[in-house]
Amino acid sequence: MSAPGEPRFLYAGESALVVEYGQRIDPAIHDKVVALDRAVTAAAIPGVIETVPTYRSLMIDYDPEQVAPDALIERLRALPVEAAKAASPAQRWIVPACYDPSLALDLTYVADTLKLTPEKVVELHSSAVYRLYMYGFAPGFAYLGGLPAALNISRRTEPRPTSPPNCLLTAGGQALITTVVMPTGWYIIGRTPERFFALERNPVFLANVGDEITFEPIDASIFAGLDRRAAAGEPIARLAAGK
């Protein structure tokens, strides 16, 4: 058993360790996950292959022939996690977002269901400051926290068979940015021309886990032009001043 406030170390098979900080989605818990992730990266522990931060835990893939799990746990306990947290403040990304009905396929339905106007949904969605909690499910899918409570809606009763890439989704009190064409049970309330995942780009992922995201509304004609530029490899999102 771990002491209150201390992480739990859980074995995930023979070559992965999960360091768990809590049982809920909470910025303070996530701060600890991000700080540990940065500390592990900076330490370059022999045998550690990859780290995967999530809402409340960090998965560490390792080579058991290079480092034993007990020895790895001891190394992790000794890391200067608080120093790593202070050394790398979050950045805030301003991401263009188009809420035109031609792209925001479920905007009207979401508005009607929540007894809001489409304009109010856009206002609420684009005025929030989101935290990038994790990438998951598919390459570059960005799971965001900070969705206004007024936009909380259950998932679709039937998944949409196909959704386009780079959609802004919402369901279950969460927000998401997609990257690839695939089915979805979430609602599409907009699209961004930005690519959060691009293999030809360095870094492949646009933003770091722990960064902040805000959306800047654009119209359909601006979206079309920015989408062409993004497809050619040009960065579209920008960092906020002072962040």
Backbone hydrogen bonds in HBPLUS format (Angstrom, degrees):
<---DONOR---> <-ACCEPTOR-->    atom                        ^
c    i                          cat <-CA-CA->   ^        H-A-AA   ^      H-
h    n   atom  resd res      DA  || num        DHA   H-A  angle D-A-AA Bond
n    s   type  num  typ     dist DA aas  dist angle  dist       angle   num
A0006-GLU N   A0003-ALA O   2.87 MM   3  5.29 159.8  1.91 135.8 140.1     1
A0008-ARG N   A0020-GLU O   2.79 MM  12  5.00 161.3  1.83 145.4 151.3     2
A0020-GLU N   A0008-ARG O   2.80 MM  12  5.00 161.1  1.84 150.3 154.0     3
A0010-LEU N   A0018-VAL O   2.80 MM   8  4.98 168.7  1.81 152.6 156.6     4
A0018-VAL N   A0010-LEU O   2.75 MM   8  4.98 173.8  1.75 157.6 159.8     5
A0012-ALA N   A0016-ALA O   2.91 MM   4  5.01 168.9  1.93 140.9 138.3     6
A0062-TYR N   A0015-SER O   2.90 MM  47  5.32 169.1  1.92 141.0 144.1     7
A0017-LEU N   A0060-ILE O   2.90 MM  43  5.13 153.4  1.97 136.9 145.4     8
A0060-ILE N   A0017-LEU O   2.71 MM  43  5.13 162.3  1.74 155.5 161.9     9
A0019-VAL N   A0058-LEU O   2.85 MM  39  5.16 167.8  1.87 146.8 150.0    10
A0058-LEU N   A0019-VAL O   2.88 MM  39  5.16 151.6  1.96 137.3 146.2    11
A0021-TYR N   A0056-ARG O   2.91 MM  35  5.65 177.9  1.91 171.1 171.8    12
A0030-HIS N   A0026-ASP O   2.94 MM   4  6.21 163.6  1.97 158.2 163.6    13
A0031-ASP N   A0027-PRO O   2.83 MM   4  6.04 145.8  1.95 145.6 154.6    14
A0032-LYS N   A0029-ILE O   3.09 MM   3  5.36 123.6  2.42 100.9 114.1    15
A0033-VAL N   A0029-ILE O   3.19 MM   4  6.62 152.2  2.27 145.6 153.4    16
A0034-VAL N   A0030-HIS O   2.92 MM   4  6.18 167.4  1.94 160.4 162.1    17
A0035-ALA N   A0031-ASP O   2.93 MM   4  6.06 159.2  1.97 145.9 152.2    18
A0036-LEU N   A0032-LYS O   2.96 MM   4  6.11 160.3  2.00 147.1 152.0    19
A0037-ASP N   A0033-VAL O   2.95 MM   4  6.17 158.9  1.99 148.5 154.9    20
A0038-ARG N   A0034-VAL O   2.99 MM   4  6.26 160.4  2.03 151.9 156.0    21
A0039-ALA N   A0035-ALA O   2.95 MM   4  6.14 153.4  2.02 145.3 153.3    22
A0040-VAL N   A0036-LEU O   2.84 MM   4  6.05 159.4  1.88 156.6 161.1    23
A0041-THR N   A0037-ASP O   3.04 MM   4  6.26 161.5  2.08 146.9 152.1    24
A0042-ALA N   A0038-ARG O   2.94 MM   4  6.12 160.4  1.98 146.8 152.1    25
A0043-ALA N   A0039-ALA O   2.97 MM   4  6.10 144.3  2.10 141.7 151.2    26
A0044-ALA N   A0040-VAL O   3.27 MM   4  6.48 135.1  2.48 144.4 153.6    27
A0048-VAL N   A0045-ILE O   3.10 MM   3  5.74 166.9  2.12 140.1 143.7    28
A0063-ASP N   A0047-GLY O   2.76 MM  16  4.97 151.2  1.84 138.4 148.3    29
A0049-ILE N   A0061-ASP O   2.76 MM  12  5.43 161.5  1.79 143.3 148.5    30
A0050-GLU N   A0061-ASP O   3.35 MM  11  5.17 159.4  2.40 129.3 132.5    31
A0061-ASP N   A0050-GLU O   2.84 MM  11  5.17 158.0  1.89 156.1 161.9    32
A0052-VAL N   A0059-MET O   2.80 MM   7  5.03 152.1  1.88 147.8 154.6    33
A0059-MET N   A0052-VAL O   3.03 MM   7  5.03 174.2  2.04 135.9 135.5    34
A0054-THR N   A0057-SER O   2.85 MM   3  5.36 148.9  1.95 173.2 174.1    35
A0066-GLN N   A0063-ASP O   2.91 MM   3  5.50 157.0  1.96 118.3 125.7    36
A0067-VAL N   A0063-ASP O   3.11 MM   4  6.38 152.0  2.19 153.1 161.8    37
A0072-LEU N   A0068-ALA O   2.88 MM   4  6.14 152.0  1.96 154.4 163.6    38
A0073-ILE N   A0069-PRO O   2.94 MM   4  6.19 158.0  1.99 150.5 155.5    39
A0074-GLU N   A0070-ASP O   3.12 MM   4  6.40 156.8  2.18 144.3 150.0    40
A0075-ARG N   A0071-ALA O   3.03 MM   4  6.32 153.5  2.11 144.9 152.0    41
A0076-LEU N   A0072-LEU O   2.91 MM   4  6.20 155.9  1.97 151.4 158.3    42
A0077-ARG N   A0073-ILE O   2.92 MM   4  6.19 155.2  1.99 151.7 158.0    43
A0078-ALA N   A0074-GLU O   3.31 MM   4  6.47 138.9  2.49 138.6 148.0    44
A0078-ALA N   A0075-ARG O   3.20 MM   3  5.31 132.0  2.45  96.4 108.9    45
A0079-LEU N   A0076-LEU O   3.23 MM   3  5.33 162.0  2.27 105.5 111.0    46
A0081-VAL N   A0079-LEU O   2.92 MM   2  5.55 131.4  2.16 107.6  92.9    47
A0084-ALA N   A0080-PRO O   3.13 MM   4  6.44 152.6  2.21 148.3 156.2    48
A0085-LYS N   A0081-VAL O   3.00 MM   4  6.32 148.6  2.11 149.3 158.1    49
A0086-ALA N   A0082-GLU O   3.13 MM   4  6.43 157.4  2.19 148.3 152.8    50
A0087-ALA N   A0083-ALA O   3.04 MM   4  6.15 141.7  2.20 143.2 153.6    51
A0212-GLU N   A0091-GLN O   2.73 MM 121  6.06 170.9  1.74 160.9 164.2    52
A0240-ALA N   A0092-ARG O   2.86 MM 148  5.57 164.5  1.89 159.0 161.8    53
A0093-TRP N   A0212-GLU O   2.79 MM 119  6.09 168.3  1.81 146.8 146.9    54
A0214-THR N   A0093-TRP O   2.88 MM 121  6.23 152.9  1.95 169.0 176.2    55
A0094-ILE N   A0238-ARG O   2.74 MM 144  5.35 171.6  1.75 168.2 171.3    56
A0238-ARG N   A0094-ILE O   3.15 MM 144  5.35 158.1  2.20 140.5 145.7    57
A0095-VAL N   A0214-THR O   2.82 MM 119  6.07 176.4  1.82 162.9 163.7    58
A0216-GLU N   A0095-VAL O   2.86 MM 121  5.84 157.7  1.91 134.4 138.7    59
A0097-ALA N   A0216-GLU O   2.85 MM 119  5.59 156.6  1.91 138.1 135.6    60
A0218-ILE N   A0097-ALA O   2.83 MM 121  5.80 139.6  1.99 145.8 147.3    61
A0098-CYS N   A0191-ARG O   2.76 MM  93  5.37 175.3  1.76 166.7 167.5    62
A0191-ARG N   A0098-CYS O   3.01 MM  93  5.37 150.7  2.10 142.4 151.5    63
A0103-LEU N   A0100-ASP O   2.81 MM   3  5.54 157.3  1.87 127.2 134.1    64
A0104-ALA N   A0100-ASP O   2.75 MM   4  5.75 164.1  1.77 154.7 158.8    65
A0107-LEU N   A0104-ALA O   3.20 MM   3  5.40 169.2  2.21 113.6 116.8    66
A0106-ASP N   A0188-ILE O   2.75 MM  82  5.14 156.1  1.80 160.5 161.0    67
A0110-VAL N   A0106-ASP O   2.90 MM   4  6.06 168.5  1.91 161.6 164.7    68
A0111-ALA N   A0107-LEU O   2.93 MM   4  6.10 163.2  1.95 150.3 155.4    69
A0112-ASP N   A0108-THR O   2.89 MM   4  6.09 167.1  1.91 153.2 156.5    70
A0113-THR N   A0109-TYR O   2.89 MM   4  6.02 164.4  1.91 152.6 157.3    71
A0114-LEU N   A0110-VAL O   2.98 MM   4  6.09 155.3  2.04 149.3 155.4    72
A0116-LEU N   A0111-ALA O   2.78 MM   5  4.73 175.0  1.78 146.8 147.6    73
A0115-LYS N   A0112-ASP O   3.15 MM   3  4.95 155.8  2.21  97.9 105.0    74
A0120-LYS N   A0117-THR O   3.03 MM   3  5.14 121.8  2.38  99.2 113.6    75
A0121-VAL N   A0117-THR O   3.08 MM   4  6.47 155.5  2.14 153.7 160.4    76
A0122-VAL N   A0118-PRO O   3.04 MM   4  6.32 162.6  2.07 151.8 155.8    77
A0123-GLU N   A0119-GLU O   2.90 MM   4  6.13 157.9  1.95 144.3 151.1    78
A0124-LEU N   A0120-LYS O   2.89 MM   4  6.07 165.9  1.91 153.1 156.0    79
A0125-HIS N   A0121-VAL O   2.89 MM   4  6.02 168.3  1.91 153.4 157.2    80
A0126-SER N   A0122-VAL O   2.89 MM   4  5.87 164.5  1.92 152.5 156.6    81
A0127-SER N   A0123-GLU O   3.07 MM   4  5.93 127.1  2.36 138.2 149.1    82
A0130-TYR N   A0213-ILE O   2.84 MM  83  4.94 174.1  1.84 156.6 154.8    83
A0213-ILE N   A0130-TYR O   2.83 MM  83  4.94 151.5  1.91 130.5 137.8    84
A0131-ARG N   A0145-GLY O   2.88 MM  14  5.13 154.2  1.94 139.0 147.5    85
A0145-GLY N   A0131-ARG O   2.93 MM  14  5.13 154.5  2.00 142.1 150.3    86
A0132-LEU N   A0211-ASP O   2.85 MM  79  5.53 170.5  1.86 166.7 166.6    87
A0210-GLY N   A0132-LEU O   2.78 MM  78  5.27 159.2  1.82 150.5 157.6    88
A0133-TYR N   A0143-TYR O   2.88 MM  10  5.72 144.1  2.01 157.9 169.4    89
A0143-TYR N   A0134-MET O   2.90 MM   9  5.41 176.1  1.90 170.8 171.2    90
A0136-GLY N   A0141-PHE O   3.11 MM   5  5.56 148.5  2.21 140.4 149.6    91
A0138-ALA N   A0136-GLY O   2.71 MM   2  5.50 146.7  1.82 103.1  93.2    92
A0141-PHE N   A0138-ALA O   3.07 MM   3  5.60 172.3  2.07 138.0 138.5    93
A0142-ALA N   A0177-ILE O   2.98 MM  35  5.11 154.9  2.05 149.4 153.0    94
A0177-ILE N   A0142-ALA O   3.03 MM  35  5.11 149.7  2.13 136.5 145.9    95
A0144-LEU N   A0175-ALA O   2.91 MM  31  5.12 171.1  1.92 151.6 149.3    96
A0175-ALA N   A0144-LEU O   3.47 MM  31  5.12 171.5  2.48 143.1 141.5    97
A0151-LEU N   A0148-PRO O   2.95 MM   3  5.67 163.9  1.97 122.0 127.4    98
A0152-ASN N   A0149-ALA O   3.11 MM   3  5.39 162.0  2.14 118.0 118.2    99
A0172-GLY N   A0153-ILE O   2.63 MM  19  5.63 147.4  1.73 156.6 161.9   100
A0156-ARG N   A0185-GLY O   2.86 MM  29  5.13 167.3  1.87 158.1 157.5   101
A0160-ARG N   A0184-THR O   2.77 MM  24  5.40 150.0  1.86 168.0 157.8   102
A0184-THR N   A0160-ARG O   3.09 MM  24  5.40 152.5  2.17 143.9 152.4   103
A0163-SER N   A0182-MET O   2.92 MM  19  5.52 131.1  2.16 122.2 133.0   104
A0182-MET N   A0163-SER O   3.30 MM  19  5.52 145.8  2.43 138.8 147.8   105
A0192-THR N   A0166-ASN O   2.92 MM  26  5.62 162.5  1.95 163.9 169.6   106
A0178-THR N   A0167-CYS O   3.00 MM  11  5.23 157.7  2.05 143.4 150.6   107
A0168-LEU N   A0190-GLY O   2.75 MM  22  4.95 164.8  1.77 135.9 132.1   108
A0189-ILE N   A0168-LEU O   2.94 MM  21  5.85 164.1  1.97 171.0 176.2   109
A0169-LEU N   A0176-LEU O   2.82 MM   7  4.99 169.8  1.83 150.1 153.4   110
A0176-LEU N   A0169-LEU O   3.04 MM   7  4.99 148.8  2.14 135.6 135.1   111
A0170-THR N   A0187-TYR O   2.99 MM  17  5.36 138.1  2.17 137.1 149.9   112
A0187-TYR N   A0170-THR O   3.03 MM  17  5.36 170.6  2.04 148.7 148.7   113
A0171-ALA N   A0174-GLN O   3.24 MM   3  5.61 153.8  2.32 142.5 148.2   114
A0174-GLN N   A0171-ALA O   3.04 MM   3  5.61 157.6  2.09 118.3 125.1   115
A0206-LEU N   A0196-PHE O   3.05 MM  10  4.88 159.0  2.10 126.9 130.6   116
A0198-ALA N   A0204-VAL O   3.04 MM   6  5.13 154.5  2.10 136.9 145.0   117
A0201-ARG N   A0198-ALA O   3.05 MM   3  5.43 162.5  2.08 114.2 119.7   118
A0211-ASP N   A0208-ASN O   2.96 MM   3  5.55 160.8  2.00 138.6 140.2   119
A0223-PHE N   A0219-ASP O   2.94 MM   4  6.17 156.6  1.99 150.9 158.6   120
A0224-ALA N   A0220-ALA O   3.01 MM   4  6.23 158.7  2.06 145.8 150.1   121
A0225-GLY N   A0221-SER O   3.27 MM   4  6.58 159.2  2.31 146.0 150.2   122
A0226-LEU N   A0222-ILE O   2.93 MM   4  6.14 167.7  1.95 158.6 162.0   123
A0227-ASP N   A0223-PHE O   2.75 MM   4  5.82 153.2  1.82 154.8 162.8   124
A0228-ARG N   A0224-ALA O   3.21 MM   4  6.41 152.2  2.29 141.2 146.9   125
A0229-ARG N   A0225-GLY O   3.20 MM   4  6.49 156.7  2.25 143.9 150.1   126
A0230-ALA N   A0226-LEU O   2.80 MM   4  6.03 157.0  1.86 151.1 157.7   127
A0231-ALA N   A0227-ASP O   2.91 MM   4  6.05 151.9  1.99 143.4 151.1   128
A0232-ALA N   A0228-ARG O   3.17 MM   4  6.40 132.5  2.41 135.8 147.3   129
A0232-ALA N   A0229-ARG O   3.16 MM   3  5.13 132.3  2.40  92.9 105.7   130
A0234-GLU N   A0229-ARG O   3.03 MM   5  5.51 157.2  2.08 152.1 145.3   131
A0233-GLY N   A0230-ALA O   2.95 MM   3  5.08 158.7  1.99 106.1 112.1   132
A0243-LYS N   A0240-ALA O   3.18 MM   3  5.60 154.6  2.25 133.1 131.5   133
